[in-house]
Amino acid sequence: MRNKYFNIDIYFPFFFQPFYNGKKHQITGSLYGPDKKEFCKIDGEWNGIMYAKYQDTKISDIFFDTKTTPVIKKNVRPIAEQSEFESRR
């Protein structure tokens, strides 16, 4: 994936299930700068805490915590106003 605004490339494979042992819902990814060099690695759980480890400092910080982030409900039209093939019926 490419973010044109920040001029970075993002690579995030999602592992639904471990191949051999391990935990479910693991995520790992890399962020690449305009020079195509990796500047950050992100890993953790899709439904838990994700950590970012920056290449220049080698320090791992919390990138995103799904347990403390407030849930924002989707804003959808009432079912009576939705067409036949809308996904929220």
Buried (B, 14 or more C-beta within 10 A) or exposed (E): EEEEEEEBBBEEEEBEEEEEEEEEBBBBBBBBBEEEEEEBBBBBBEEBEBBBBEEEEEEBEEBBEEEEEEEEEEEEEEEEEEEEEEEEE
